[in-house]
Amino acid sequence: MPEGLVLLVNVVRALVRTAVFLVRNIVPVSVLSVLGWLGVQFGWPVPVLVLALVVLALSVWVLVDRRSFVRWVARPARARWRLVFVYRRDWQPVLVTAGLTKVHKGREYLPSLVRVRCGPTSDRVLVKMLKGQAPDAWEQVAVNLAHGFGATLVRVRDGDRPGRIWLEFVRRDALAVPLPALPVPDAADVDLSGVEIGRQEDGSPWRLRLLGTHVLIAGATGAGKGSVIWSTIRALLPLMLGGLVEVWAIDPKRMELSFGRALFERYGRYSSDPKGGMVELLEAAAEDMNARAELFAGVTRSFTPSHEHPFRVIVVDELAFLTAYCPERDLRKRAESALAVLTSQGRSVGYCVIGAQQDARKEVNNLRNLFPDRIALRLDEDEQVDMVLGDGARDRGAFADQISSIPQIGAGVGFVRLEASPDPVRVRAAYVCDADIRAMVALGLPELDIEGAA
Ligand SMILES: Nc1ncnc2c1ncn2[C@@H]1O[C@H](COP(=O)(O)OP(=O)(O)OP(=O)(O)O)[C@@H](O)[C@H]1O
């Protein structure tokens, strides 16, 4: 190629790059230009004074309304910073190494980085994939991307339109520290469509729906199933005391729920009797539910709790004991059919079954599909994740098998699928310790000797 032509090509390239840089950085470039112009025109104290005034105005904003400052200034500024100095800087080398680029006829095709948003603990990066590329290709190299961009974890989420995906880079584990028991709410604030029992990864409250659903909590031993159960009971306590909610506790392990036995006996029912008492309780619930269904038929389709017909939460601490491990076949069959009746018909008449279980396998609990809402705490094997949360949940980032078995870090941590989105959300239940349970019992039974109750 003649020398002149090479020179011309390089000049054109440099001009294009400069134009792209100016367009991409229009805001900082404009601000610097105006400040420079002020300096040249009126002397350098002027831009310094303007800057000082801007800093003063921002400081006042922080003091007056920190939230809106973070939303409108701090987060966008941080997102810009991370776009330029983290993602754009390392975009090409990391994607090439992870195998997400394509070379065709000597030309390299690179997926484009569209936008970056910063949250308190994670960044969301909108990516335009190469034509013909699917999100799976990104899911497979999520670990490479995490290491490449210095994140602890990367999740791949659906984008705003076909061909685009959000990459969620988790910078810091917001759930690494145990969450103490939440305050007992006021009765007026308890909403059975979403009782607050912990935190989501983005810092917002984790609300568990009880009205019109049943909940399965799956987790290996020590995963913290008890904290989900007790946080739920704690959130319901004011309505229990007011007679609008009853908790019927079935406690084959005689560990977790026995702490609140006095509370359940006063504001619901309790059984830990392996010789048939627990099954009788389930059958009584199923019978009452049938009677309710008959009464409500053709009268009402939505349930509102009343003193006559309280909302009943049936808590079963270890489902598998009733449906699989119980030595007596007859009791197993009766328990299974009562549970099937309750879960298949109880939703619309004010019954909610919350079942906990250690083993998520199908052989152990074939009622699993009757629980519309499921929580996967720490699980022993990766295949169990999809068994609990549904197909594809693990591919979408529900790594319940990787939750730490150290209680401080991992107990009560889990994944849920919320109604609004197929993507699993990481959550942590608040930890209701023995003293908190005693205080709850004391609140419900002030006349009782608390040590005796617990
Ligand atoms: N949400 C939580 N936050 C912090 N620590 C917790 C939390 N939940 C439980 N723990 C700790 O983990 C331990 C085990 O929890 P828990 O007994 O609830 O597990 P589990 O899943 O019910 O186990 P198992 O099936 O063996 O009864 C508790 O003793 C407590 O120290």
The ligand as an ORCA input file, in Angstrom:
! r2SCAN-3c Opt
* xyz 0 1
  N     -31.421    -17.039     59.238
  C     -30.358    -17.424     59.934
  N     -29.322    -16.582     60.070
  C     -28.237    -16.971     60.775
  N     -28.092    -18.160     61.360
  C     -29.099    -19.034     61.273
  C     -30.280    -18.710     60.549
  N     -31.094    -19.770     60.604
  C     -30.472    -20.703     61.313
  N     -29.263    -20.272     61.733
  C     -28.267    -21.036     62.475
  O     -28.162    -22.318     61.860
  C     -28.496    -23.353     62.781
  C     -29.350    -24.417     62.082
  O     -30.586    -23.835     61.718
  P     -31.958    -24.662     61.716
  O     -32.029    -25.574     62.888
  O     -33.045    -23.704     61.481
  O     -31.740    -25.532     60.433
  P     -32.761    -26.583     59.815
  O     -32.715    -26.384     58.363
  O     -34.083    -26.496     60.490
  O     -32.020    -27.934     60.154
  P     -32.653    -29.367     60.522
  O     -33.366    -29.845     59.312
  O     -31.464    -30.189     60.862
  O     -33.572    -29.126     61.701
  C     -29.228    -22.650     63.919
  O     -28.981    -23.262     65.133
  C     -28.665    -21.275     63.908
  O     -27.493    -21.216     64.689
*
